[in-house]
Amino acid sequence: MNSLNSTISTHQKGQHLALTDRVTIQIMHEQGQSLRQIARALNCSPTTVKYELERGQISLYHGKRYRYDAQEAQRRYQIRRLNCGRKQAFLAKTRFIKYVEQHFFKQGWSLDACAGRALASGAFTRNETVCTKTLYHYVERGLLQIKATDLPECLSRKTKAKRVRQHKRQLGRSISERPAAINQRREFGHWECDLVLGHKTKDDQALLTLYERMTRKFMIIPIKDKTAASVMAAFKTLRSQYQEHWHEVFKTITTDNDSEFADLAQLEEAAQTLVYYAHPYTSCEKGGVERHNRLIRCFIPKGQSIKDYDLRQIYGIEEWCNNLPRKILAYHTPDELYERRLDCIYQIK
């Protein structure tokens, strides 16, 4: 046995047994050696040897006797290996995959919006869908018609270094004075405001964007230029649409210190709306509207003139943003929640 033990294999703990290991088990077991002796020779646990002897038995003499056979044990092991591991659910969920691809390409939904909305709307049960992470794995493996280059955030990257600037003027009431309860997004009527520019020329149009913090409602209002007068004219038109409900829908507006918002504080004189200005060079304090402005860039790239797009195209972008199911809204859309809030306000009146 010394010569046998000296040739015993290179098996390492944690690895599956190979055919040579099973041959060793068969020889030593037929020689009457104990489980511990076999385990010591293979550098494994005695329990591993015990289970292997039980799994690899064949019957002899019509089931009257049983013997361990290395070849048969190896064959059974290979069959079990074919059936082990997590099974691919792709083929079993073809209907859901078609649903995802249809809404991704036709309505521009994200993969998470597709997966979440399918459950929230009751179109699919949990067992009929896969999670968002699995959908991204399918994209990486090339199982979907959706490619990595089709994902708008996949190839995005930051190209500008962060700079700290000082000595910028504050146009009005600082955001530091804004009630802390607004940050919790539990009260309707608190908005963020910004401007989206196209081609950086004086005669190009601009887009005034508004974002309601609770419902995530997003408004895009085209204005003729990026002056303070054009911004105020847009707000006067918007105020005329809501009339006596203006102060209930627009309780506060948070914006930045750009010159086009210099006259925005005039809204406080004509209504109960309070205007707050973010700290200089701190756009993250109105991150909601900034994030939605980035969605606009999926349709209107930087440097592209706003004049190249008609009202139908611009309001189509707004409609897409407001009909996109959001995970943070339990996969409801901003339009659904916004309309509910307006219904409550108008019913009270």
C-alpha positions in Angstrom: 0.0 0.0 0.0 2.9 2.3 0.4 3.4 2.3 -3.3 -0.3 3.0 -3.9 -0.3 5.9 -1.4 2.8 7.4 -2.9 1.0 7.7 -6.3 -2.2 9.0 -5.0 -3.4 11.9 -6.7 -3.3 15.5 -6.6 -6.8 16.0 -5.3 -7.3 19.2 -3.3 -9.9 19.9 -0.6 -12.9 21.7 -2.0 -12.6 20.1 -5.4 -14.9 17.5 -6.9 -13.6 14.0 -7.1 -12.1 12.9 -10.4 -12.1 9.5 -12.1 -8.7 8.7 -10.7 -9.9 9.5 -7.2 -12.8 7.2 -7.6 -10.6 4.4 -8.9 -8.5 4.9 -5.7 -11.6 4.7 -3.6 -12.6 1.4 -5.3 -9.2 -0.2 -4.9 -8.7 0.8 -1.2 -12.3 -0.1 -0.3 -12.0 -3.6 -1.8 -8.8 -4.0 0.2 -10.8 -3.4 3.3 -9.3 -0.1 4.3 -11.4 2.3 6.5 -13.1 5.5 5.5 -10.5 7.5 7.3 -7.6 5.8 5.6 -9.1 6.4 2.2 -9.9 10.0 3.1 -6.3 10.6 4.3 -5.0 9.2 1.0 -7.2 11.5 -1.0 -6.8 14.5 1.3 -10.6 14.9 1.8 -13.2 14.3 4.5 -14.3 10.8 5.5 -17.9 11.9 5.0 -17.0 12.6 1.3 -15.8 9.0 0.9 -18.9 7.7 2.7 -21.3 9.6 0.4 -19.3 8.6 -2.7 -19.5 4.9 -1.8 -23.2 5.1 -1.4 -23.8 7.0 -4.6 -21.6 4.8 -6.8 -23.0 1.4 -5.9 -24.2 -1.1 -8.5 -26.3 -4.1 -7.8 -25.1 -7.7 -8.5 -26.9 -11.0 -8.5 -30.4 -9.5 -9.0 -30.0 -7.0 -6.2 -28.6 -9.5 -3.6 -25.2 -7.8 -3.4 -23.9 -4.3 -4.0 -20.4 -3.1 -5.0 -18.9 0.3 -5.6 -17.9 0.8 -9.2 -15.7 3.8 -10.2 -16.8 4.0 -13.8 -20.5 3.9 -12.9 -19.9 6.5 -10.2 -18.2 8.8 -12.7 -21.0 8.4 -15.2 -23.6 9.3 -12.6 -21.6 12.3 -11.5 -21.4 13.6 -15.1 -25.2 13.3 -15.5 -25.8 15.2 -12.2 -23.4 18.0 -13.4 -25.5 18.5 -16.5 -28.5 19.3 -14.3 -26.9 21.3 -11.6 -26.7 25.1 -11.4 -29.3 27.8 -11.9 -31.5 27.3 -14.9 -31.8 30.0 -17.6 -35.3 31.5 -17.5 -35.0 33.3 -20.8 -36.8 30.8 -23.0 -39.6 30.2 -20.4 -40.4 34.0 -20.3 -40.6 34.9 -24.0 -43.8 36.9 -23.6 -42.3 39.1 -21.0 -39.1 39.6 -23.0 -41.3 40.8 -26.0 -43.1 43.2 -23.6 -39.8 44.7 -22.5 -38.4 45.1 -26.0 -41.7 46.6 -27.3 -41.8 49.3 -24.5 -38.1 49.9 -24.7 -38.0 50.7 -28.4 -41.5 52.2 -28.9 -42.0 54.2 -25.7 -38.4 54.7 -24.6 -38.8 53.1 -21.2 -35.8 51.9 -19.2 -35.3 48.2 -18.4 -36.3 48.9 -14.8 -39.4 50.8 -15.8 -40.4 47.8 -18.0 -39.9 45.3 -15.3 -41.6 47.3 -12.6 -44.5 48.5 -14.6 -45.2 44.9 -15.8 -45.8 43.9 -12.1 -47.5 47.1 -10.9 -50.1 47.1 -13.7 -50.9 43.4 -13.2 -49.9 42.5 -16.8 -47.5 39.8 -15.4 -47.1 37.8 -12.2 -43.8 37.6 -10.4 -43.2 34.1 -11.8 -43.6 35.4 -15.3 -41.0 38.1 -15.1 -37.3 38.5 -14.3 -35.7 41.2 -12.3 -34.0 44.3 -13.6 -30.5 43.0 -12.9 -31.3 39.9 -14.9 -32.5 42.0 -17.9 -29.1 43.8 -17.9 -27.4 40.4 -17.8 -29.4 39.4 -20.9 -28.3 42.6 -22.6 -24.6 41.8 -21.8 -24.9 38.3 -23.2 -26.6 39.5 -26.4 -29.9 37.6 -25.7 -32.1 40.6 -26.4 -32.6 42.9 -29.4 -31.5 45.6 -27.0 -27.8 46.4 -27.2 -25.6 48.1 -24.6 -25.2 51.0 -27.0 -29.0 51.5 -26.9 -28.9 52.2 -23.2 -28.6 56.0 -22.8 -26.6 55.9 -19.5 -24.3 53.0 -20.5 -21.7 55.1 -22.3 -22.1 58.3 -20.4 -19.1 59.7 -18.5 -18.0 62.8 -16.7 -15.5 64.9 -18.6 -15.2 68.0 -16.5 -13.2 68.3 -13.3 -14.9 69.6 -10.3 -14.0 73.2 -9.4 -14.8 75.2 -6.4 -15.8 78.8 -7.1 -16.5 81.7 -4.7 -17.9 85.2 -4.7 -21.0 84.6 -6.7 -23.9 86.9 -5.9 -27.1 85.7 -4.3 -30.2 87.0 -6.1 -32.8 86.6 -3.4 -33.9 84.3 -0.5 -31.4 81.6 0.1 -32.3 77.9 0.0 -31.0 77.8 3.5 -34.2 79.5 4.6 -36.4 76.9 2.9 -38.3 74.7 5.4 -36.6 71.4 6.0 -40.0 69.6 5.5 -39.8 70.3 1.8 -36.8 67.9 1.5 -39.0 65.0 2.5 -41.2 65.3 -0.6 -44.4 64.7 1.2 -46.2 67.9 0.4 -47.4 68.8 -3.1 -46.6 72.2 -4.7 -42.8 72.6 -4.3 -41.1 73.1 -7.7 -37.6 73.3 -9.1 -36.8 75.5 -12.0 -34.0 75.7 -14.6 -33.2 76.7 -18.2 -32.1 74.4 -21.1 -30.1 76.1 -23.8 -29.6 74.9 -27.4 -27.1 76.7 -29.6 -25.2 79.3 -27.5 -26.3 82.4 -29.5 -28.3 85.3 -28.4 -31.0 84.8 -31.0 -31.7 81.1 -30.2 -34.7 80.0 -28.2 -34.5 78.3 -24.8 -36.6 75.8 -22.7 -37.9 76.8 -19.3 -38.1 73.5 -17.3 -40.1 73.0 -14.1 -40.1 69.9 -11.8 -42.5 69.2 -9.0 -40.7 67.4 -6.2 -43.4 65.1 -4.9 -45.1 63.8 -8.0 -42.0 64.3 -10.3 -44.2 66.2 -12.8 -42.0 67.8 -15.4 -43.0 70.8 -17.6 -41.2 72.2 -20.6 -42.0 75.7 -21.7 -40.4 77.1 -24.9 -39.3 80.8 -24.6 -38.0 83.1 -27.3 -34.6 83.7 -25.5 -32.8 83.3 -22.2 -33.5 86.7 -20.8 -35.3 87.5 -17.5 -38.1 89.1 -19.3 -38.9 86.0 -21.3 -38.8 83.9 -18.2 -41.2 86.1 -16.4 -43.6 86.2 -19.4 -43.6 82.4 -19.4 -44.5 82.4 -15.7 -47.3 84.9 -16.2 -48.8 82.7 -18.9 -48.5 79.7 -16.7 -50.2 81.6 -13.8 -53.1 82.5 -16.0 -53.7 78.8 -16.7 -54.1 77.9 -13.0 -55.7 81.3 -12.0 -57.0 81.1 -8.4 -55.4 77.7 -7.8 -51.9 79.0 -8.5 -50.7 79.4 -4.9 -51.9 75.9 -4.1 -50.1 74.3 -7.0 -47.0 76.5 -6.9 -46.2 77.0 -3.2 -42.4 77.4 -3.6 -40.0 77.5 -6.5 -36.3 76.7 -6.1 -33.9 77.9 -8.8 -30.2 79.0 -9.3 -28.5 82.3 -9.4 -28.3 82.8 -13.2 -29.3 86.2 -14.5 -32.4 85.0 -16.3 -34.0 84.3 -12.9 -33.2 87.7 -11.4 -36.8 88.9 -11.7 -38.4 85.7 -10.4 -38.8 87.1 -6.9 -41.6 89.3 -8.4 -43.9 86.3 -8.1 -43.9 86.8 -4.3 -45.4 90.3 -4.8 -48.3 89.0 -6.9 -49.0 85.7 -5.2 -48.1 83.7 -2.1 -45.4 81.7 -4.0 -42.0 81.8 -2.3 -38.9 81.8 -4.4 -35.6 80.3 -3.1 -32.2 80.5 -4.7 -29.7 77.6 -4.5 -26.2 78.3 -3.3 -23.8 79.4 -6.0 -22.4 76.6 -8.2 -24.4 74.0 -6.2 -26.8 72.6 -8.8 -27.3 69.4 -6.7 -29.6 71.4 -4.5 -32.2 71.2 -7.3 -31.1 67.8 -8.6 -34.5 66.8 -9.8 -34.8 69.3 -12.5 -31.2 68.9 -13.5 -31.7 65.1 -13.9 -34.7 65.7 -16.1 -32.8 68.2 -18.2 -30.4 65.4 -18.9 -33.3 63.4 -20.2 -34.0 66.2 -22.6 -30.5 65.8 -24.0 -31.4 62.3 -25.2 -33.6 64.1 -27.7 -31.9 67.5 -28.1 -28.1 67.2 -28.0 -26.0 70.0 -26.7 -25.2 72.6 -29.3 -28.3 71.8 -31.3 -30.5 74.8 -31.9 -33.9 74.8 -30.2 -35.4 76.4 -33.3 -34.8 73.1 -35.1 -37.6 71.5 -33.1 -41.3 72.4 -33.3 -43.8 72.5 -30.5 -45.1 69.0 -31.2 -41.6 67.5 -30.8 -40.9 69.5 -27.6 -44.2 68.6 -26.0 -43.6 65.0 -27.1 -40.5 65.0 -24.9 -42.5 66.3 -22.0 -45.2 63.7 -22.5 -42.6 60.9 -22.6 -41.0 62.1 -19.3 -44.4 62.3 -17.5 -45.6 58.9 -18.7 -42.4 57.1 -17.8 -43.1 54.7 -14.8 -40.8 55.4 -11.9 -39.5 53.0 -9.3 -39.6 55.6 -6.6 -43.3 56.1 -7.4 -44.1 52.4 -7.1 -44.0 52.3 -11.0 -46.8 54.9 -11.3 -46.2 57.7 -13.7 -45.8 61.4 -12.7 -48.9 62.3 -14.8 -51.0 59.9 -12.8 -50.0 61.3 -9.4 -50.1 64.9 -10.6 -53.7 64.6 -11.9 -54.8 63.0 -8.6 -53.4 66.0 -6.7 -55.1 68.5 -9.0 -58.4 66.7 -8.7 -58.1 67.0 -4.9 -57.4 70.7 -5.1 -60.3 71.4 -7.6 -62.8 69.3 -5.6 -62.0 71.2 -2.4 -62.8 74.4 -4.2 
